[in-house]
Amino acid sequence: MSFRERIRARIVDDWRAIGKRWSVWLTSMAIAGQATWALVPSEARELLPQPQIIGLVLGAAALVAMLFKQGTNDGE
């Protein structure tokens, strides 16, 4: 079995629809927020107390969103 065939055997059937899921959007927002935070000047960082909570909330929301049907192909 070639490397490509092994990868295809492990990818979920509806991988093209993954961008429509809430859990993916929430996870993407959390990653983008953490990456952006590193670029913010320290003076601006002081305006937002405990910014880590934003990332934690988005991450937790993504985990909860994975429990629910998010598209027409979920649960089949």
C-alpha distances in whole Angstrom, upper triangle without the diagonal:
4,7,8,6,7,10,11,10,13,15,18,19,22,21,23,26,26,29,31,31,34,32,30,34,35,33,33,37,37,35,37,40,39,38,41,43,43,44,47,51,52,55,53,51,54,55,52,52,49,47,44,45,44,40,40,42,39,36,38,38,34,34,36,35,31,33,35,33,33,32,32,28,29,29,28
4,5,5,6,9,10,11,13,15,18,19,22,20,22,25,25,27,30,30,33,31,29,32,34,31,31,35,35,33,34,38,37,36,39,41,40,42,45,48,50,53,51,49,52,53,50,51,48,45,42,43,42,39,39,40,38,35,37,37,34,33,36,34,31,33,35,33,32,31,32,28,29,30,28
4,5,5,6,9,10,11,13,16,18,20,18,20,23,22,25,28,28,30,28,26,29,31,28,28,31,31,29,31,34,33,32,35,37,36,38,41,44,46,49,47,45,48,49,46,47,44,41,39,40,39,35,36,37,34,32,34,34,31,30,33,32,29,31,32,31,30,30,30,27,27,29,28
4,5,5,6,9,10,11,14,15,17,15,17,20,20,22,25,25,28,27,24,27,29,27,26,30,30,28,30,33,32,31,34,37,36,37,40,44,45,48,46,44,48,48,46,47,44,41,38,39,38,34,35,36,33,31,33,33,29,29,32,30,27,30,31,29,28,27,27,24,25,27,25
4,5,5,6,9,10,13,14,17,15,17,20,20,23,25,26,29,27,25,28,30,28,28,32,32,30,32,35,35,34,37,39,39,40,43,46,48,51,49,47,50,50,47,48,45,42,40,41,39,36,36,37,34,32,34,34,30,29,32,30,27,29,30,28,28,26,26,23,24,25,23
4,6,5,7,9,12,14,17,15,18,21,20,23,25,25,28,26,24,27,29,26,27,30,30,28,30,34,33,32,35,37,37,39,42,45,46,49,47,45,48,49,46,46,43,40,38,38,37,34,34,35,32,30,31,32,28,27,30,29,25,27,29,27,27,26,27,23,23,24,23
4,5,5,6,10,12,14,12,15,18,17,19,22,22,24,22,20,24,25,23,23,27,27,25,27,30,29,29,32,34,34,35,38,41,43,46,44,42,45,45,42,43,40,37,35,35,34,30,31,32,29,27,28,29,25,24,27,26,22,25,26,25,24,23,24,21,21,22,22
4,5,5,8,9,12,10,13,16,15,18,20,21,24,22,20,23,26,23,23,27,28,26,28,31,31,30,33,35,35,37,40,43,45,47,45,43,46,46,43,44,41,38,36,37,35,32,32,33,30,27,29,29,25,25,27,25,22,24,25,23,22,21,22,18,19,20,19
4,6,8,9,13,12,15,17,17,20,22,22,25,23,21,25,27,25,25,29,29,28,30,33,32,32,35,37,37,39,42,45,46,49,47,45,48,48,45,45,42,39,37,37,36,33,32,33,30,28,29,29,25,25,27,25,22,23,24,23,23,22,22,18,19,19,18
4,6,9,12,11,14,16,15,18,20,19,22,20,18,22,24,21,22,26,26,24,27,30,29,29,32,34,34,36,39,42,43,46,44,41,44,45,41,42,39,36,33,34,32,29,29,30,27,24,26,26,22,21,23,22,19,21,22,21,21,20,21,17,17,18,17
4,6,8,7,10,12,11,15,17,16,19,17,16,19,21,19,19,23,23,22,24,27,27,27,30,32,32,34,36,40,41,44,41,39,42,42,39,40,37,34,32,32,30,27,27,28,25,23,24,24,20,20,22,20,17,19,20,19,18,17,18,15,15,16,16
4,6,6,9,10,9,13,14,14,17,15,14,18,20,18,19,23,23,22,25,27,28,28,30,32,33,35,37,41,42,44,42,40,42,42,39,39,37,34,31,31,30,27,27,27,24,22,23,22,18,18,20,18,14,16,17,15,15,14,14,11,11,12,12
4,6,8,9,10,14,14,14,18,17,16,19,21,21,21,24,26,25,27,29,30,30,33,35,36,37,39,43,44,47,44,42,45,44,41,42,39,36,34,34,32,29,29,29,26,24,25,24,21,21,22,19,16,18,18,15,15,13,13,9,10,12,11
4,5,6,7,10,11,11,15,15,14,16,19,18,19,22,23,23,24,27,28,28,30,33,34,35,37,41,42,44,41,40,43,42,39,40,37,34,32,32,30,27,27,27,24,22,23,22,18,19,20,17,15,17,16,13,12,10,10,7,9,11,11
4,5,5,8,10,11,14,14,12,14,17,16,16,19,21,20,21,24,25,25,27,30,31,32,34,38,39,41,39,37,40,39,36,38,35,32,30,30,28,25,26,25,22,21,22,21,17,18,20,17,15,17,17,15,13,12,13,11,11,14,14
4,6,7,9,11,14,15,12,14,17,17,16,19,21,21,21,24,26,25,27,30,31,32,34,37,39,41,38,37,40,39,37,38,36,32,31,31,28,26,27,26,23,22,24,22,19,20,21,18,17,19,18,16,14,12,13,11,13,16,16
4,5,6,8,11,12,10,12,15,16,15,18,20,20,21,23,25,25,26,29,31,31,33,37,39,40,37,36,39,38,35,36,34,31,30,29,26,24,25,24,21,20,22,20,16,18,19,15,14,17,15,13,10,8,10,9,10,14,14
4,5,6,9,9,7,9,12,12,12,15,17,17,18,20,22,22,24,26,28,29,30,34,36,38,34,33,36,35,32,33,31,28,26,26,23,21,22,21,18,17,18,17,13,15,16,13,11,14,14,12,9,9,12,10,11,14,15
4,6,8,9,6,7,11,11,10,13,15,15,15,18,20,20,21,24,25,26,28,31,33,35,32,31,34,33,30,31,29,26,25,25,22,20,21,20,16,16,18,16,13,16,17,13,13,16,15,14,10,10,13,13,13,17,18
4,7,9,8,8,11,12,12,14,16,17,17,20,22,22,23,26,28,28,29,33,35,36,33,32,35,33,30,32,30,27,26,25,22,21,22,20,17,17,18,16,13,15,16,12,12,15,13,11,8,7,10,11,11,15,17
4,5,6,7,9,10,11,13,15,16,17,19,21,21,23,25,27,28,29,33,34,35,32,31,33,32,29,30,28,25,24,23,20,18,19,17,14,14,15,12,10,12,12,8,8,11,10,9,5,7,10,11,10,13,15
4,5,5,6,8,10,11,12,14,15,16,18,20,21,22,25,26,27,30,31,33,29,28,30,29,26,27,25,22,21,19,17,15,16,14,11,11,12,9,7,10,10,6,8,11,9,10,7,9,13,14,12,15,18
4,5,5,6,9,10,11,12,14,15,17,18,20,21,23,25,26,29,30,32,29,27,29,28,25,26,23,20,19,18,15,14,14,12,9,9,10,7,4,7,8,5,6,9,9,10,8,11,15,15,13,15,18
4,6,5,6,9,10,11,12,14,15,16,18,20,22,23,24,28,29,31,28,26,29,28,25,26,24,21,19,19,16,14,15,14,11,10,12,10,7,10,12,9,9,12,13,13,10,12,16,15,14,17,19
4,5,5,6,9,10,10,12,14,15,16,18,20,21,22,26,28,29,26,24,27,26,23,24,22,19,18,18,15,13,14,13,10,10,13,10,8,11,13,10,11,15,14,14,11,13,17,17,16,19,22
4,5,5,6,9,10,10,12,14,15,16,19,20,21,25,26,27,24,22,25,23,20,21,19,16,15,14,11,10,11,9,6,7,9,7,5,9,10,9,10,14,14,15,13,15,19,20,18,20,23
4,5,5,6,9,10,11,12,14,15,17,19,20,24,25,27,24,22,25,24,21,21,19,16,14,14,12,9,10,10,7,6,9,9,6,9,11,10,11,14,15,16,14,17,21,20,18,21,24
4,5,5,6,8,10,11,12,14,16,17,18,22,24,26,23,21,24,24,21,22,20,16,15,16,13,10,13,13,9,9,13,12,9,12,15,13,14,17,18,19,16,18,21,21,20,23,25
4,5,5,6,9,10,10,12,15,16,16,20,21,23,20,18,21,20,17,19,17,14,13,13,10,8,11,11,7,9,12,11,10,13,15,14,15,18,19,20,17,19,23,24,22,25,28
4,6,5,6,9,10,11,13,15,15,19,20,22,19,17,19,19,16,17,15,11,10,10,8,5,8,9,6,6,10,10,9,12,14,14,15,18,19,21,19,21,25,25,23,26,29
4,5,5,6,9,10,11,13,15,18,20,22,19,17,20,20,18,19,16,13,12,13,11,8,11,12,9,9,13,13,12,14,17,16,17,20,21,23,20,23,26,26,24,27,29
4,5,5,6,8,10,11,13,16,18,20,17,16,19,19,17,18,17,13,13,14,11,9,13,14,11,12,15,15,14,17,19,18,19,23,23,24,22,24,27,27,26,29,31
4,5,5,6,9,10,11,14,15,17,14,13,16,15,13,15,13,9,10,11,8,7,11,12,10,11,14,14,14,17,19,19,20,23,24,25,23,25,29,29,28,31,33
4,5,5,7,9,10,14,14,17,15,12,16,16,13,15,13,9,8,11,9,7,10,12,11,11,15,16,15,17,20,20,21,24,25,27,25,27,31,31,29,32,34
4,5,6,7,10,13,15,17,15,13,17,18,16,17,16,12,12,15,13,11,14,16,14,14,18,19,18,20,23,22,23,26,28,29,26,28,32,32,30,33,35
4,5,5,7,10,13,15,12,11,15,15,14,16,15,12,12,15,13,11,15,16,15,16,19,20,19,22,24,23,25,28,29,30,27,29,33,33,32,35,37
4,5,5,9,10,12,10,8,12,12,11,13,12,9,10,12,11,10,14,15,15,16,19,19,19,22,24,24,25,29,30,31,29,31,35,35,34,36,39
4,6,8,9,13,11,10,13,15,14,15,14,11,12,15,14,13,16,18,17,18,21,22,22,24,27,27,28,31,32,34,31,34,37,37,36,38,41
4,6,9,12,10,10,14,15,14,17,16,14,15,18,16,16,19,21,19,20,24,24,24,27,29,29,30,33,34,35,33,35,38,38,37,40,42
4,6,8,6,7,10,11,11,14,14,12,14,16,15,15,19,20,19,21,24,24,24,27,29,29,30,33,34,36,33,36,39,40,38,41,44
4,5,5,6,9,11,12,14,15,14,16,19,18,18,21,23,23,24,27,27,28,30,32,32,34,37,38,40,37,39,43,43,42,45,47
4,5,5,6,9,10,12,13,12,15,18,17,18,21,22,23,24,26,28,28,30,32,33,34,37,38,40,38,41,44,45,43,46,48
4,5,6,7,10,12,14,14,17,19,18,20,22,24,24,26,28,29,30,32,34,34,36,39,40,42,39,42,46,46,45,47,50
4,5,5,7,10,13,11,15,17,16,17,20,21,21,23,25,26,27,29,31,31,33,36,37,38,36,39,42,43,41,44,47
4,5,6,8,9,8,11,13,13,14,17,18,19,20,23,23,25,27,28,29,31,33,34,37,34,37,41,41,40,42,45
4,5,6,9,10,13,14,15,17,19,20,21,23,24,25,27,29,30,31,33,35,36,39,37,40,43,44,42,44,47
4,6,10,10,13,14,14,16,18,19,20,22,24,24,26,28,29,30,32,34,35,37,35,38,42,43,41,43,46
4,6,6,10,10,10,13,15,15,16,19,20,20,22,24,25,26,29,31,31,34,32,35,39,40,38,40,43
4,6,9,9,10,13,14,14,16,18,19,20,22,24,25,26,29,30,32,34,33,36,40,40,38,40,43
4,5,6,8,10,11,12,14,15,16,18,20,21,22,24,26,28,29,32,31,34,38,38,36,37,41
4,5,6,7,9,10,12,13,15,16,17,19,21,22,24,26,27,30,28,31,35,35,33,35,38
4,5,5,6,9,10,11,12,14,15,17,19,20,22,24,25,28,27,30,34,34,31,33,36
4,5,5,6,8,10,10,12,14,15,16,18,20,22,23,26,25,28,32,32,30,31,35
4,5,5,6,9,10,11,12,14,15,16,19,21,22,24,23,26,30,30,28,30,33
4,5,5,6,9,10,11,12,14,15,17,19,21,23,21,25,28,28,26,28,31
4,5,5,6,8,10,11,12,14,16,17,19,22,21,25,28,28,26,27,30
4,5,5,6,9,10,10,12,14,16,17,20,19,23,26,27,24,26,29
4,5,5,6,9,10,10,12,15,16,18,17,20,24,24,22,24,27
4,5,5,6,9,10,11,13,15,18,17,20,24,23,21,22,26
4,5,5,6,9,10,11,14,17,16,20,23,23,20,21,25
4,5,5,6,9,10,11,14,13,17,21,21,18,20,23
4,5,5,6,9,10,13,12,15,19,18,16,18,21
4,5,5,7,10,13,12,16,19,19,16,17,20
4,5,6,7,11,11,15,18,18,15,16,19
4,5,6,8,8,12,15,15,12,14,17
4,6,8,8,11,14,14,10,12,15
4,7,9,12,15,14,10,10,14
4,6,9,12,12,9,9,13
4,6,8,8,5,7,10
4,7,8,6,9,12
4,6,6,9,10
4,6,8,9
4,6,6
4,6
4
